[in-house]
Amino acid sequence: MRVHMTTGETYDIRHPEFIIIERQSAEVGVDPDPQTGVVDRVEYISLLHIVRIENIEWPTSAADGNGAGQA
């Protein structure tokens, strides 16, 4: 899924393990390693600043990775 924020930023979440939803915020894993799936960093986002969420299709090739990234 792709999460759109009030700031105009978007976060692509390619696997459920790359987002943790909390009461008022979410932790999003960003820039995962394509080989290991280990994220480079974590972004903390406020649920109040989510404008919309859209479902998106992902290519199935291994070179595209399997995680979240900031678009």
mmCIF file of the N, C-alpha and C atoms, coordinates in Angstrom:
data_MODEL
# 
_entry.id   MODEL 
# 
loop_
_atom_site.group_PDB 
_atom_site.id 
_atom_site.type_symbol 
_atom_site.label_atom_id 
_atom_site.label_alt_id 
_atom_site.label_comp_id 
_atom_site.label_asym_id 
_atom_site.label_entity_id 
_atom_site.label_seq_id 
_atom_site.pdbx_PDB_ins_code 
_atom_site.Cartn_x 
_atom_site.Cartn_y 
_atom_site.Cartn_z 
_atom_site.occupancy 
_atom_site.B_iso_or_equiv 
_atom_site.pdbx_formal_charge 
_atom_site.auth_seq_id 
_atom_site.auth_comp_id 
_atom_site.auth_asym_id 
_atom_site.auth_atom_id 
_atom_site.pdbx_PDB_model_num 
ATOM 1   N N  . MET A 1 1  ? 0.847  -1.180  0.000  1.00 0.00 ? 1  MET A N  1 
ATOM 2   C CA . MET A 1 1  ? 0.000  0.000   0.000  1.00 0.00 ? 1  MET A CA 1 
ATOM 3   C C  . MET A 1 1  ? 0.885  1.232   0.000  1.00 0.00 ? 1  MET A C  1 
ATOM 4   N N  . ARG A 1 2  ? 0.323  2.334   -0.406 1.00 0.00 ? 2  ARG A N  1 
ATOM 5   C CA . ARG A 1 2  ? 1.020  3.618   -0.398 1.00 0.00 ? 2  ARG A CA 1 
ATOM 6   C C  . ARG A 1 2  ? 0.258  4.556   0.531  1.00 0.00 ? 2  ARG A C  1 
ATOM 7   N N  . VAL A 1 3  ? 0.980  5.143   1.482  1.00 0.00 ? 3  VAL A N  1 
ATOM 8   C CA . VAL A 1 3  ? 0.398  6.061   2.455  1.00 0.00 ? 3  VAL A CA 1 
ATOM 9   C C  . VAL A 1 3  ? 0.762  7.485   2.048  1.00 0.00 ? 3  VAL A C  1 
ATOM 10  N N  . HIS A 1 4  ? -0.237 8.338   1.876  1.00 0.00 ? 4  HIS A N  1 
ATOM 11  C CA . HIS A 1 4  ? -0.037 9.740   1.496  1.00 0.00 ? 4  HIS A CA 1 
ATOM 12  C C  . HIS A 1 4  ? -0.215 10.615  2.738  1.00 0.00 ? 4  HIS A C  1 
ATOM 13  N N  . MET A 1 5  ? 0.757  11.493  2.976  1.00 0.00 ? 5  MET A N  1 
ATOM 14  C CA . MET A 1 5  ? 0.747  12.357  4.160  1.00 0.00 ? 5  MET A CA 1 
ATOM 15  C C  . MET A 1 5  ? 0.344  13.791  3.800  1.00 0.00 ? 5  MET A C  1 
ATOM 16  N N  . THR A 1 6  ? -0.033 14.567  4.808  1.00 0.00 ? 6  THR A N  1 
ATOM 17  C CA . THR A 1 6  ? -0.411 15.966  4.592  1.00 0.00 ? 6  THR A CA 1 
ATOM 18  C C  . THR A 1 6  ? 0.761  16.791  4.072  1.00 0.00 ? 6  THR A C  1 
ATOM 19  N N  . THR A 1 7  ? 1.990  16.354  4.307  1.00 0.00 ? 7  THR A N  1 
ATOM 20  C CA . THR A 1 7  ? 3.175  17.070  3.842  1.00 0.00 ? 7  THR A CA 1 
ATOM 21  C C  . THR A 1 7  ? 3.472  16.816  2.373  1.00 0.00 ? 7  THR A C  1 
ATOM 22  N N  . GLY A 1 8  ? 2.747  15.865  1.765  1.00 0.00 ? 8  GLY A N  1 
ATOM 23  C CA . GLY A 1 8  ? 3.001  15.491  0.392  1.00 0.00 ? 8  GLY A CA 1 
ATOM 24  C C  . GLY A 1 8  ? 3.901  14.272  0.269  1.00 0.00 ? 8  GLY A C  1 
ATOM 25  N N  . GLU A 1 9  ? 4.517  13.853  1.357  1.00 0.00 ? 9  GLU A N  1 
ATOM 26  C CA . GLU A 1 9  ? 5.357  12.655  1.340  1.00 0.00 ? 9  GLU A CA 1 
ATOM 27  C C  . GLU A 1 9  ? 4.486  11.413  1.175  1.00 0.00 ? 9  GLU A C  1 
ATOM 28  N N  . THR A 1 10 ? 5.085  10.373  0.612  1.00 0.00 ? 10 THR A N  1 
ATOM 29  C CA . THR A 1 10 ? 4.410  9.090   0.535  1.00 0.00 ? 10 THR A CA 1 
ATOM 30  C C  . THR A 1 10 ? 5.336  8.014   1.074  1.00 0.00 ? 10 THR A C  1 
ATOM 31  N N  . TYR A 1 11 ? 4.727  6.974   1.629  1.00 0.00 ? 11 TYR A N  1 
ATOM 32  C CA . TYR A 1 11 ? 5.474  5.827   2.127  1.00 0.00 ? 11 TYR A CA 1 
ATOM 33  C C  . TYR A 1 11 ? 4.905  4.580   1.473  1.00 0.00 ? 11 TYR A C  1 
ATOM 34  N N  . ASP A 1 12 ? 5.765  3.803   0.819  1.00 0.00 ? 12 ASP A N  1 
ATOM 35  C CA . ASP A 1 12 ? 5.346  2.560   0.187  1.00 0.00 ? 12 ASP A CA 1 
ATOM 36  C C  . ASP A 1 12 ? 5.617  1.420   1.156  1.00 0.00 ? 12 ASP A C  1 
ATOM 37  N N  . ILE A 1 13 ? 4.586  0.713   1.521  1.00 0.00 ? 13 ILE A N  1 
ATOM 38  C CA . ILE A 1 13 ? 4.699  -0.394  2.456  1.00 0.00 ? 13 ILE A CA 1 
ATOM 39  C C  . ILE A 1 13 ? 4.456  -1.672  1.671  1.00 0.00 ? 13 ILE A C  1 
ATOM 40  N N  . ARG A 1 14 ? 5.524  -2.424  1.448  1.00 0.00 ? 14 ARG A N  1 
ATOM 41  C CA . ARG A 1 14 ? 5.469  -3.595  0.570  1.00 0.00 ? 14 ARG A CA 1 
ATOM 42  C C  . ARG A 1 14 ? 5.288  -4.897  1.324  1.00 0.00 ? 14 ARG A C  1 
ATOM 43  N N  . HIS A 1 15 ? 5.356  -4.845  2.640  1.00 0.00 ? 15 HIS A N  1 
ATOM 44  C CA . HIS A 1 15 ? 5.187  -6.053  3.440  1.00 0.00 ? 15 HIS A CA 1 
ATOM 45  C C  . HIS A 1 15 ? 4.646  -5.648  4.810  1.00 0.00 ? 15 HIS A C  1 
ATOM 46  N N  . PRO A 1 16 ? 3.730  -6.432  5.386  1.00 0.00 ? 16 PRO A N  1 
ATOM 47  C CA . PRO A 1 16 ? 3.128  -6.065  6.682  1.00 0.00 ? 16 PRO A CA 1 
ATOM 48  C C  . PRO A 1 16 ? 4.140  -5.908  7.815  1.00 0.00 ? 16 PRO A C  1 
ATOM 49  N N  . GLU A 1 17 ? 5.290  -6.561  7.709  1.00 0.00 ? 17 GLU A N  1 
ATOM 50  C CA . GLU A 1 17 ? 6.293  -6.456  8.764  1.00 0.00 ? 17 GLU A CA 1 
ATOM 51  C C  . GLU A 1 17 ? 7.004  -5.106  8.775  1.00 0.00 ? 17 GLU A C  1 
ATOM 52  N N  . PHE A 1 18 ? 6.773  -4.278  7.752  1.00 0.00 ? 18 PHE A N  1 
ATOM 53  C CA . PHE A 1 18 ? 7.455  -2.999  7.671  1.00 0.00 ? 18 PHE A CA 1 
ATOM 54  C C  . PHE A 1 18 ? 6.612  -1.827  8.156  1.00 0.00 ? 18 PHE A C  1 
ATOM 55  N N  . ILE A 1 19 ? 5.551  -2.122  8.903  1.00 0.00 ? 19 ILE A N  1 
ATOM 56  C CA . ILE A 1 19 ? 4.778  -1.060  9.547  1.00 0.00 ? 19 ILE A CA 1 
ATOM 57  C C  . ILE A 1 19 ? 4.240  -1.569  10.872 1.00 0.00 ? 19 ILE A C  1 
ATOM 58  N N  . ILE A 1 20 ? 4.357  -0.733  11.886 1.00 0.00 ? 20 ILE A N  1 
ATOM 59  C CA . ILE A 1 20 ? 3.793  -1.028  13.198 1.00 0.00 ? 20 ILE A CA 1 
ATOM 60  C C  . ILE A 1 20 ? 2.830  0.114   13.523 1.00 0.00 ? 20 ILE A C  1 
ATOM 61  N N  . ILE A 1 21 ? 1.560  -0.225  13.700 1.00 0.00 ? 21 ILE A N  1 
ATOM 62  C CA . ILE A 1 21 ? 0.544  0.779   14.011 1.00 0.00 ? 21 ILE A CA 1 
ATOM 63  C C  . ILE A 1 21 ? 0.412  0.881   15.527 1.00 0.00 ? 21 ILE A C  1 
ATOM 64  N N  . GLU A 1 22 ? 0.481  2.084   16.033 1.00 0.00 ? 22 GLU A N  1 
ATOM 65  C CA . GLU A 1 22 ? 0.303  2.353   17.456 1.00 0.00 ? 22 GLU A CA 1 
ATOM 66  C C  . GLU A 1 22 ? -0.958 3.187   17.636 1.00 0.00 ? 22 GLU A C  1 
ATOM 67  N N  . ARG A 1 23 ? -1.240 3.601   18.845 1.00 0.00 ? 23 ARG A N  1 
ATOM 68  C CA . ARG A 1 23 ? -2.472 4.334   19.136 1.00 0.00 ? 23 ARG A CA 1 
ATOM 69  C C  . ARG A 1 23 ? -2.589 5.639   18.344 1.00 0.00 ? 23 ARG A C  1 
ATOM 70  N N  . GLN A 1 24 ? -1.518 6.434   18.274 1.00 0.00 ? 24 GLN A N  1 
ATOM 71  C CA . GLN A 1 24 ? -1.572 7.724   17.597 1.00 0.00 ? 24 GLN A CA 1 
ATOM 72  C C  . GLN A 1 24 ? -0.550 7.878   16.480 1.00 0.00 ? 24 GLN A C  1 
ATOM 73  N N  . SER A 1 25 ? 0.290  6.885   16.305 1.00 0.00 ? 25 SER A N  1 
ATOM 74  C CA . SER A 1 25 ? 1.342  6.994   15.300 1.00 0.00 ? 25 SER A CA 1 
ATOM 75  C C  . SER A 1 25 ? 1.623  5.620   14.688 1.00 0.00 ? 25 SER A C  1 
ATOM 76  N N  . ALA A 1 26 ? 2.531  5.634   13.735 1.00 0.00 ? 26 ALA A N  1 
ATOM 77  C CA . ALA A 1 26 ? 2.967  4.384   13.103 1.00 0.00 ? 26 ALA A CA 1 
ATOM 78  C C  . ALA A 1 26 ? 4.467  4.470   12.886 1.00 0.00 ? 26 ALA A C  1 
ATOM 79  N N  . GLU A 1 27 ? 5.116  3.328   12.939 1.00 0.00 ? 27 GLU A N  1 
ATOM 80  C CA . GLU A 1 27 ? 6.527  3.221   12.627 1.00 0.00 ? 27 GLU A CA 1 
ATOM 81  C C  . GLU A 1 27 ? 6.622  2.529   11.270 1.00 0.00 ? 27 GLU A C  1 
ATOM 82  N N  . VAL A 1 28 ? 7.295  3.190   10.313 1.00 0.00 ? 28 VAL A N  1 
ATOM 83  C CA . VAL A 1 28 ? 7.398  2.666   8.955  1.00 0.00 ? 28 VAL A CA 1 
ATOM 84  C C  . VAL A 1 28 ? 8.863  2.378   8.654  1.00 0.00 ? 28 VAL A C  1 
ATOM 85  N N  . GLY A 1 29 ? 9.153  1.125   8.276  1.00 0.00 ? 29 GLY A N  1 
ATOM 86  C CA . GLY A 1 29 ? 10.504 0.761   7.863  1.00 0.00 ? 29 GLY A CA 1 
ATOM 87  C C  . GLY A 1 29 ? 10.767 1.302   6.464  1.00 0.00 ? 29 GLY A C  1 
ATOM 88  N N  . VAL A 1 30 ? 11.905 1.980   6.289  1.00 0.00 ? 30 VAL A N  1 
ATOM 89  C CA . VAL A 1 30 ? 12.215 2.659   5.038  1.00 0.00 ? 30 VAL A CA 1 
ATOM 90  C C  . VAL A 1 30 ? 13.515 2.110   4.440  1.00 0.00 ? 30 VAL A C  1 
ATOM 91  N N  . ASP A 1 31 ? 13.561 2.017   3.121  1.00 0.00 ? 31 ASP A N  1 
ATOM 92  C CA . ASP A 1 31 ? 14.742 1.593   2.353  1.00 0.00 ? 31 ASP A CA 1 
ATOM 93  C C  . ASP A 1 31 ? 15.263 0.220   2.771  1.00 0.00 ? 31 ASP A C  1 
ATOM 94  N N  . PRO A 1 32 ? 14.454 -0.825  2.596  1.00 0.00 ? 32 PRO A N  1 
ATOM 95  C CA . PRO A 1 32 ? 14.933 -2.161  2.964  1.00 0.00 ? 32 PRO A CA 1 
ATOM 96  C C  . PRO A 1 32 ? 15.997 -2.685  1.991  1.00 0.00 ? 32 PRO A C  1 
ATOM 97  N N  . ASP A 1 33 ? 16.888 -3.476  2.501  1.00 0.00 ? 33 ASP A N  1 
ATOM 98  C CA . ASP A 1 33 ? 17.886 -4.148  1.671  1.00 0.00 ? 33 ASP A CA 1 
ATOM 99  C C  . ASP A 1 33 ? 17.172 -5.209  0.836  1.00 0.00 ? 33 ASP A C  1 
ATOM 100 N N  . PRO A 1 34 ? 17.339 -5.211  -0.486 1.00 0.00 ? 34 PRO A N  1 
ATOM 101 C CA . PRO A 1 34 ? 16.632 -6.184  -1.335 1.00 0.00 ? 34 PRO A CA 1 
ATOM 102 C C  . PRO A 1 34 ? 16.980 -7.641  -1.024 1.00 0.00 ? 34 PRO A C  1 
ATOM 103 N N  . GLN A 1 35 ? 18.178 -7.891  -0.535 1.00 0.00 ? 35 GLN A N  1 
ATOM 104 C CA . GLN A 1 35 ? 18.607 -9.257  -0.254 1.00 0.00 ? 35 GLN A CA 1 
ATOM 105 C C  . GLN A 1 35 ? 18.115 -9.761  1.094  1.00 0.00 ? 35 GLN A C  1 
ATOM 106 N N  . THR A 1 36 ? 18.219 -8.920  2.131  1.00 0.00 ? 36 THR A N  1 
ATOM 107 C CA . THR A 1 36 ? 17.900 -9.368  3.494  1.00 0.00 ? 36 THR A CA 1 
ATOM 108 C C  . THR A 1 36 ? 16.542 -8.892  3.984  1.00 0.00 ? 36 THR A C  1 
ATOM 109 N N  . GLY A 1 37 ? 16.039 -7.780  3.425  1.00 0.00 ? 37 GLY A N  1 
ATOM 110 C CA . GLY A 1 37 ? 14.786 -7.210  3.898  1.00 0.00 ? 37 GLY A CA 1 
ATOM 111 C C  . GLY A 1 37 ? 14.954 -6.339  5.133  1.00 0.00 ? 37 GLY A C  1 
ATOM 112 N N  . VAL A 1 38 ? 16.196 -6.169  5.612  1.00 0.00 ? 38 VAL A N  1 
ATOM 113 C CA . VAL A 1 38 ? 16.462 -5.332  6.780  1.00 0.00 ? 38 VAL A CA 1 
ATOM 114 C C  . VAL A 1 38 ? 16.355 -3.863  6.372  1.00 0.00 ? 38 VAL A C  1 
ATOM 115 N N  . VAL A 1 39 ? 15.577 -3.084  7.133  1.00 0.00 ? 39 VAL A N  1 
ATOM 116 C CA . VAL A 1 39 ? 15.363 -1.680  6.770  1.00 0.00 ? 39 VAL A CA 1 
ATOM 117 C C  . VAL A 1 39 ? 16.548 -0.823  7.183  1.00 0.00 ? 39 VAL A C  1 
ATOM 118 N N  . ASP A 1 40 ? 16.741 0.277   6.443  1.00 0.00 ? 40 ASP A N  1 
ATOM 119 C CA . ASP A 1 40 ? 17.831 1.201   6.700  1.00 0.00 ? 40 ASP A CA 1 
ATOM 120 C C  . ASP A 1 40 ? 17.529 2.098   7.894  1.00 0.00 ? 40 ASP A C  1 
ATOM 121 N N  . ARG A 1 41 ? 16.269 2.506   7.988  1.00 0.00 ? 41 ARG A N  1 
ATOM 122 C CA . ARG A 1 41 ? 15.854 3.387   9.097  1.00 0.00 ? 41 ARG A CA 1 
ATOM 123 C C  . ARG A 1 41 ? 14.354 3.257   9.312  1.00 0.00 ? 41 ARG A C  1 
ATOM 124 N N  . VAL A 1 42 ? 13.871 3.863   10.381 1.00 0.00 ? 42 VAL A N  1 
ATOM 125 C CA . VAL A 1 42 ? 12.449 3.850   10.699 1.00 0.00 ? 42 VAL A CA 1 
ATOM 126 C C  . VAL A 1 42 ? 11.952 5.289   10.762 1.00 0.00 ? 42 VAL A C  1 
ATOM 127 N N  . GLU A 1 43 ? 10.836 5.563   10.097 1.00 0.00 ? 43 GLU A N  1 
ATOM 128 C CA . GLU A 1 43 ? 10.183 6.874   10.148 1.00 0.00 ? 43 GLU A CA 1 
ATOM 129 C C  . GLU A 1 43 ? 8.966  6.756   11.058 1.00 0.00 ? 43 GLU A C  1 
ATOM 130 N N  . TYR A 1 44 ? 8.771  7.728   11.915 1.00 0.00 ? 44 TYR A N  1 
ATOM 131 C CA . TYR A 1 44 ? 7.601  7.775   12.782 1.00 0.00 ? 44 TYR A CA 1 
ATOM 132 C C  . TYR A 1 44 ? 6.617  8.771   12.187 1.00 0.00 ? 44 TYR A C  1 
ATOM 133 N N  . ILE A 1 45 ? 5.400  8.310   11.901 1.00 0.00 ? 45 ILE A N  1 
ATOM 134 C CA . ILE A 1 45 ? 4.406  9.189   11.288 1.00 0.00 ? 45 ILE A CA 1 
ATOM 135 C C  . ILE A 1 45 ? 3.173  9.267   12.179 1.00 0.00 ? 45 ILE A C  1 
ATOM 136 N N  . SER A 1 46 ? 2.548  10.431  12.190 1.00 0.00 ? 46 SER A N  1 
ATOM 137 C CA . SER A 1 46 ? 1.325  10.638  12.950 1.00 0.00 ? 46 SER A CA 1 
ATOM 138 C C  . SER A 1 46 ? 0.130  10.155  12.139 1.00 0.00 ? 46 SER A C  1 
ATOM 139 N N  . LEU A 1 47 ? -0.735 9.388   12.763 1.00 0.00 ? 47 LEU A N  1 
ATOM 140 C CA . LEU A 1 47 ? -1.932 8.918   12.072 1.00 0.00 ? 47 LEU A CA 1 
ATOM 141 C C  . LEU A 1 47 ? -2.845 10.074  11.675 1.00 0.00 ? 47 LEU A C  1 
ATOM 142 N N  . LEU A 1 48 ? -2.783 11.185  12.401 1.00 0.00 ? 48 LEU A N  1 
ATOM 143 C CA . LEU A 1 48 ? -3.600 12.357  12.085 1.00 0.00 ? 48 LEU A CA 1 
ATOM 144 C C  . LEU A 1 48 ? -3.194 13.012  10.761 1.00 0.00 ? 48 LEU A C  1 
ATOM 145 N N  . HIS A 1 49 ? -1.970 12.749  10.311 1.00 0.00 ? 49 HIS A N  1 
ATOM 146 C CA . HIS A 1 49 ? -1.469 13.385  9.092  1.00 0.00 ? 49 HIS A CA 1 
ATOM 147 C C  . HIS A 1 49 ? -1.566 12.498  7.853  1.00 0.00 ? 49 HIS A C  1 
ATOM 148 N N  . ILE A 1 50 ? -2.227 11.357  7.985  1.00 0.00 ? 50 ILE A N  1 
ATOM 149 C CA . ILE A 1 50 ? -2.448 10.515  6.810  1.00 0.00 ? 50 ILE A CA 1 
ATOM 150 C C  . ILE A 1 50 ? -3.641 11.060  6.040  1.00 0.00 ? 50 ILE A C  1 
ATOM 151 N N  . VAL A 1 51 ? -3.423 11.380  4.773  1.00 0.00 ? 51 VAL A N  1 
ATOM 152 C CA . VAL A 1 51 ? -4.473 11.921  3.917  1.00 0.00 ? 51 VAL A CA 1 
ATOM 153 C C  . VAL A 1 51 ? -5.270 10.790  3.286  1.00 0.00 ? 51 VAL A C  1 
ATOM 154 N N  . ARG A 1 52 ? -4.540 9.804   2.741  1.00 0.00 ? 52 ARG A N  1 
ATOM 155 C CA . ARG A 1 52 ? -5.206 8.658   2.130  1.00 0.00 ? 52 ARG A CA 1 
ATOM 156 C C  . ARG A 1 52 ? -4.234 7.498   2.023  1.00 0.00 ? 52 ARG A C  1 
ATOM 157 N N  . ILE A 1 53 ? -4.803 6.321   1.814  1.00 0.00 ? 53 ILE A N  1 
ATOM 158 C CA . ILE A 1 53 ? -4.035 5.100   1.613  1.00 0.00 ? 53 ILE A CA 1 
ATOM 159 C C  . ILE A 1 53 ? -4.559 4.441   0.349  1.00 0.00 ? 53 ILE A C  1 
ATOM 160 N N  . GLU A 1 54 ? -3.644 4.042   -0.527 1.00 0.00 ? 54 GLU A N  1 
ATOM 161 C CA . GLU A 1 54 ? -4.072 3.385   -1.763 1.00 0.00 ? 54 GLU A CA 1 
ATOM 162 C C  . GLU A 1 54 ? -3.403 2.021   -1.892 1.00 0.00 ? 54 GLU A C  1 
ATOM 163 N N  . ASN A 1 55 ? -4.123 1.086   -2.464 1.00 0.00 ? 55 ASN A N  1 
ATOM 164 C CA . ASN A 1 55 ? -3.555 -0.223  -2.775 1.00 0.00 ? 55 ASN A CA 1 
ATOM 165 C C  . ASN A 1 55 ? -2.806 -0.106  -4.092 1.00 0.00 ? 55 ASN A C  1 
ATOM 166 N N  . ILE A 1 56 ? -1.615 -0.690  -4.139 1.00 0.00 ? 56 ILE A N  1 
ATOM 167 C CA . ILE A 1 56 ? -0.829 -0.667  -5.361 1.00 0.00 ? 56 ILE A CA 1 
ATOM 168 C C  . ILE A 1 56 ? -0.275 -2.061  -5.628 1.00 0.00 ? 56 ILE A C  1 
ATOM 169 N N  . GLU A 1 57 ? -0.057 -2.347  -6.900 1.00 0.00 ? 57 GLU A N  1 
ATOM 170 C CA . GLU A 1 57 ? 0.519  -3.630  -7.322 1.00 0.00 ? 57 GLU A CA 1 
ATOM 171 C C  . GLU A 1 57 ? 2.032  -3.502  -7.347 1.00 0.00 ? 57 GLU A C  1 
ATOM 172 N N  . TRP A 1 58 ? 2.737  -4.562  -6.927 1.00 0.00 ? 58 TRP A N  1 
ATOM 173 C CA . TRP A 1 58 ? 4.196  -4.565  -6.925 1.00 0.00 ? 58 TRP A CA 1 
ATOM 174 C C  . TRP A 1 58 ? 4.706  -5.600  -7.898 1.00 0.00 ? 58 TRP A C  1 
ATOM 175 N N  . PRO A 1 59 ? 5.786  -5.283  -8.609 1.00 0.00 ? 59 PRO A N  1 
ATOM 176 C CA . PRO A 1 59 ? 6.424  -6.304  -9.454 1.00 0.00 ? 59 PRO A CA 1 
ATOM 177 C C  . PRO A 1 59 ? 6.910  -7.457  -8.573 1.00 0.00 ? 59 PRO A C  1 
ATOM 178 N N  . THR A 1 60 ? 6.954  -8.649  -9.124 1.00 0.00 ? 60 THR A N  1 
ATOM 179 C CA . THR A 1 60 ? 7.340  -9.803  -8.335 1.00 0.00 ? 60 THR A CA 1 
ATOM 180 C C  . THR A 1 60 ? 8.809  -10.163 -8.452 1.00 0.00 ? 60 THR A C  1 
ATOM 181 N N  . SER A 1 61 ? 9.603  -9.395  -9.208 1.00 0.00 ? 61 SER A N  1 
ATOM 182 C CA . SER A 1 61 ? 11.012 -9.735  -9.348 1.00 0.00 ? 61 SER A CA 1 
ATOM 183 C C  . SER A 1 61 ? 11.766 -9.463  -8.056 1.00 0.00 ? 61 SER A C  1 
ATOM 184 N N  . ALA A 1 62 ? 12.757 -10.280 -7.777 1.00 0.00 ? 62 ALA A N  1 
ATOM 185 C CA . ALA A 1 62 ? 13.552 -10.156 -6.547 1.00 0.00 ? 62 ALA A CA 1 
ATOM 186 C C  . ALA A 1 62 ? 14.353 -8.864  -6.508 1.00 0.00 ? 62 ALA A C  1 
ATOM 187 N N  . ALA A 1 63 ? 14.673 -8.292  -7.650 1.00 0.00 ? 63 ALA A N  1 
ATOM 188 C CA . ALA A 1 63 ? 15.480 -7.076  -7.696 1.00 0.00 ? 63 ALA A CA 1 
ATOM 189 C C  . ALA A 1 63 ? 14.744 -5.865  -7.162 1.00 0.00 ? 63 ALA A C  1 
ATOM 190 N N  . ASP A 1 64 ? 13.413 -5.937  -7.086 1.00 0.00 ? 64 ASP A N  1 
ATOM 191 C CA . ASP A 1 64 ? 12.639 -4.793  -6.629 1.00 0.00 ? 64 ASP A CA 1 
ATOM 192 C C  . ASP A 1 64 ? 12.559 -4.696  -5.114 1.00 0.00 ? 64 ASP A C  1 
ATOM 193 N N  . GLY A 1 65 ? 13.066 -5.650  -4.380 1.00 0.00 ? 65 GLY A N  1 
ATOM 194 C CA . GLY A 1 65 ? 13.038 -5.589  -2.941 1.00 0.00 ? 65 GLY A CA 1 
ATOM 195 C C  . GLY A 1 65 ? 11.707 -6.065  -2.410 1.00 0.00 ? 65 GLY A C  1 
ATOM 196 N N  . ASN A 1 66 ? 11.580 -5.997  -1.096 1.00 0.00 ? 66 ASN A N  1 
ATOM 197 C CA . ASN A 1 66 ? 10.379 -6.523  -0.464 1.00 0.00 ? 66 ASN A CA 1 
ATOM 198 C C  . ASN A 1 66 ? 10.126 -5.780  0.840  1.00 0.00 ? 66 ASN A C  1 
ATOM 199 N N  . GLY A 1 67 ? 9.942  -4.472  0.765  1.00 0.00 ? 67 GLY A N  1 
ATOM 200 C CA . GLY A 1 67 ? 9.740  -3.723  1.987  1.00 0.00 ? 67 GLY A CA 1 
ATOM 201 C C  . GLY A 1 67 ? 9.139  -2.379  1.722  1.00 0.00 ? 67 GLY A C  1 
ATOM 202 N N  . ALA A 1 68 ? 9.490  -1.432  2.557  1.00 0.00 ? 68 ALA A N  1 
ATOM 203 C CA . ALA A 1 68 ? 8.916  -0.097  2.458  1.00 0.00 ? 68 ALA A CA 1 
ATOM 204 C C  . ALA A 1 68 ? 9.976  0.871   2.000  1.00 0.00 ? 68 ALA A C  1 
ATOM 205 N N  . GLY A 1 69 ? 9.565  1.887   1.286  1.00 0.00 ? 69 GLY A N  1 
ATOM 206 C CA . GLY A 1 69 ? 10.482 2.921   0.864  1.00 0.00 ? 69 GLY A CA 1 
ATOM 207 C C  . GLY A 1 69 ? 9.743  4.210   0.686  1.00 0.00 ? 69 GLY A C  1 
ATOM 208 N N  . GLN A 1 70 ? 10.429 5.284   0.927  1.00 0.00 ? 70 GLN A N  1 
ATOM 209 C CA . GLN A 1 70 ? 9.814  6.577   0.750  1.00 0.00 ? 70 GLN A CA 1 
ATOM 210 C C  . GLN A 1 70 ? 9.883  6.938   -0.711 1.00 0.00 ? 70 GLN A C  1 
ATOM 211 N N  . ALA A 1 71 ? 8.767  7.277   -1.300 1.00 0.00 ? 71 ALA A N  1 
ATOM 212 C CA . ALA A 1 71 ? 8.732  7.604   -2.728 1.00 0.00 ? 71 ALA A CA 1 
ATOM 213 C C  . ALA A 1 71 ? 8.989  9.068   -2.958 1.00 0.00 ? 71 ALA A C  1 
# 
